Amino acid sequence: MAFVVQQLINALALGSIYALMAIGLAMIFGILRLINFPHGELLMIGPYFAVALSLLGVPFGLAVVLAVALAGVAGIVMERLAYRPLRGAPDVSLLLTSLGVSIFLQNITIMFFSGQSRAFAGPSFLDQRLPVMQNVGISTIDVVIFATAMVLVVLFSLFVTRTVIGVSMRASAENLLAAQLVGINLSRVITVAFVIGAGMAAVAGILYGIRVGKIDPLMGFIPLLKAFVATVIGGFGSIPGAVLGAYVLGFLEILLAGSLPSGVTAYRDAIIFGLLIVVLLVRPQGILGSGDAERV
């Protein structure tokens, strides 16, 4: 029983990281039909911004807030310089640009911080373990990760249902042409989507860095792939589906890690991506996805 509870806690924390990533991916895809590969680098630059600000003497808490804000600015710059000039271009042009931006961000980070991993730690209280039951404890950082994810998901849900720009984002994802015809400012909607997605990715990166205790310029690649799998499982373009898929993936990953023989555990990711192929074959629209390509 203790083992099951401990694995459940781990799955919730891991799924929360994937959920924060998957929301941004699903949001951008829903509006632009673009798989935003640099989303993984936005996860990476969050903790690196926090490190740079800490080196300048900024307290850690303030450095985190400023790092998330700077990641949002990076999202705006990315959209303005890389994607906006190609709006209306063939999909392959956007795809190649997305890959180019991803590689550029990786290399610019390596230039400034080197390619070596570095230690990354939050306040000391995040290392404490809280007793849950006999032989089971929960790390404070896992509580913070899950609570942060839940708060941000709820706030985002309120944003897209209760604000004008949020409803405009939903309308743009539902039918881009119709949204433009009724006067929705598409450029504004896309900019806000990139800001929100970049901010959530930065939060995920900072929490992930604290949890594993280190960061490196390539740290966003695997979480990006996992978030991609989560969005496919839940339904690509569906934000609720992305969140559901993220937690399904988190539980599945922890289940495999805890149940597979030690000699097979190294192939856990191969099994995860095999699941992706099965989902695409059996239900390509995902759990909550719609067969209508225009629906979010």
N, C-alpha and C positions, 0 to 999 in steps of 0.2 A: 504493500500500500504506500509506504514512504517513497519507494522508487517511482511509482506512478505519479504521485503528487509532485515530486521534484521535476520529473520530465514534463509535466503539465505546465509548471511555472516556466521552465526553459522554453517551451513551445510558444507560450504567450509572448514572452520577450522577443523571441526571434521573429514571430509573426508580426509583431508591432513594427519592427524595423522594416520588414518587407512591405507592410501596409503603407507606411509613410512614403516609401519609394514608388509603390504601385499607383498611388493616387495621382502623382504627377505624370507618370507615363500614360495612364488611362485618360487623363484630362487633355493632354497635348494631342494624343492620338484621336480622341473623340472630335476635336475641333479641326485639326489640320490633316488627319490621317497620316501622321508622321511618327515613326518610331524614333524617339529622341535619344540617341546613343550617348550624348554628353550628359544625360541625366545622372549617370554613374559618376562623372567627374564633378558634378555639382554636389554629390554626396561627399566626395573627397575634399573639395576646396573648403567646405564648412569647417572641419577641424583644423585645416591649415591656416585659414583666416584667424581662427581662435588662437593658434600657436603664435602667429605673427603679432597679433595684438598683445598677447601675454608677454612677449619679448620686449614690447614697448612699454611695459609696466601697467597695462590695463588689467584690473581685477578680473578673475576668471568669469564670474557671472556676467559682467558687462561685456567682456570679450565674446561670450557666446551670443548675446543679443546682437552685438555689432556684426559678428560673423554671419549670422542668419540674414541680417539686413544687406550685407555686402554680397552674399550669395544671390539675393533677390536682384540686386543691381547687375550682377553677372548674368543673370537670366535675361534681363532687359537688353543688355549689350549683345548677348548671343542672338536674341530674336531680331534686333534691329540690324545688325551687321551681317549675319549669316543667313537668316531665313526670310526676312521680309523682302529683300531684293529678288528672291527666287519664288515669291508667291505666284502661283499659277504655272510654274515650270513643271516639267515631267517629274513624276515621283522619284525616279532614279536620281535626278539632280539633287533633290532634297536629301535622299538617303546618303549619297556620297558626301554631301556637305556636312551632314550629321556626323559621319565617321571622321571627317577631317577636323571638325571642331573638337571632337573627343580626343583625338591624337594630339592636337595643338595644346589643349588644356593639360594633358598628362605631361607633355614635354616642357611647357612653361613652368610647371610646378617642380619638375626635376631640375631645371636650370636654377631656380631660386633656393630649393631646399635639399637638393641631391636626390638620388633614387633610393637611398637607404631608408628603411623604416626607422621611426623614432618613437620613443615612449610618449604616451598621451594619457594623462590622468586628470580626473576631475577632483572636486573637494573630497577630503578623506572620509566624510560620512557616507559617501556612495559605496565605499568598500565594505561597509558593515553588513552583517547578515542578521536578518530578523527571524526568530523562531516561529515556525508555522505549526509543527507538530513534532513528535519525537523523531529524531534523526532527520528532520527535514527543516531546512532554512531557506530563506529567500533573500537574495542580495538586494540591497537598497537600490542599486542601479537598475535592476530588473523591474522593481516597482515603479521607478521614475520613467522607464521606457514605456511600460504599459499605460501608465496614467497619462503621460504626454501624448501618446498615440490616440488614446480615447478622447482626450480634450480636443486635440486638433481635428480629429474626424468629426466630432460633434459640431465644432465651430465651422468647419468647412461645409457640413450639411446645412447648417443654418444660413451660411453665406449664399449657397447656390439656390436656396429656396425662399429666402426672405429679402434679398437685396436685388436691386435693378440689374447690376452688372452680373450677379450670379445667375439670375434668370436669363440674361442675355447669353451667358456662356452655355447654358443648357439648350437654349434655342439654336445657337450656332452649331452645337454638336448634333442636334436633332436634324437640322437641315440648313446647311451653310448658305445656300442661295436664297432661300426664303427669309432667313435672318437679315441678309443684306437688303433684300427688297423692302422689308418693313422698317428700314432705317437704323438697324443696329450697327454701331461703330465696330467693325471687325478688328481693326488694328488695336483698339483699346481692349477688346475682349481677349485677344491673343496675348497682349502684353501682360495683362493681369494673370492669365493662366500660367505664363512663364514665371512670373514673380512668385506666385503661390507654390508652383511645383518646385522651383529652385529653393525656396525657403524650407519646404518640408524635407527636401533631400538633404539640405544642410543640417537640419535638426537630426535627421536619421544618421547622418555621418558622424556628428558629434557624439550622439548616444552610443553608436556602434563602436567608435574609437575608444570611448571610456570603458565600454564593456570588455573589449578584447585587450585594451591596454597599450595599443600601438596604432600608428597610422603610416601609410606609405602612398606614393603617387598613383599606384595601381589598385588601391583598395576598393575603388568603386565598381570594378568590372564584374566581380562575382555577385555582389548585391544587385547590380543592374540585371544580370541574367536571371537571378532568382525572382526579381520583381516582374520581369517579362513573363516568366513561367506563371507567376501568380495571376497576372492580368489575363493570360490565355485561359487558365483554369476557371477563373471567375467570369470571363467574358470580356474580350478586348474592347475598350471603349466604354465599358460600364464601370462607373466608379464604385458603386456598392459591390459589384462583382469582383473588382480588384481587391477591395478590402477583405471580402470573404475568401478569395483565392489565396491571399497572403497568409491568412491564419490557417487555412487548409494546408498550405505548403509548409508552414512552420511546424505544425503538428506532425505532418508526414516525415519531415526531415529529422525531427527529434525521435520519432518512433523508429525510423530506420537506424539511427545512430545507437539507440538503446537495445534494439532487438537483433540486429544483424551480427553474425559471428565476427570476431575481431579481424579475421583475414579478408572479410568482404566489406567492412566499413569504409575502406578507402574508395570504394566504388559507389558510394552513396549518391554523389552528384550524377553519375551516369544513370542510376535508377530514376532519379528525379526527372532528368531530361527524357528518359524513356517514357515516363508518365506523360510528359508533354505531347509526345508523338501519339500516344494512345488517345488522349483527350481530343487532339486534332482529328483523329480518324473517327472517333465515336461521336463526339459532340463538338464540332469545330467552333461553334458560337460560344462555348463555355457554359458554366452553370447558370449564370443569370443573363447571358448575352442573348440578343435577339437575332433572328435570321435576317432581319432588315439591316443592311449595311449602313443605313443612315442614322440608326438609333444609337443612343449612348447608354 
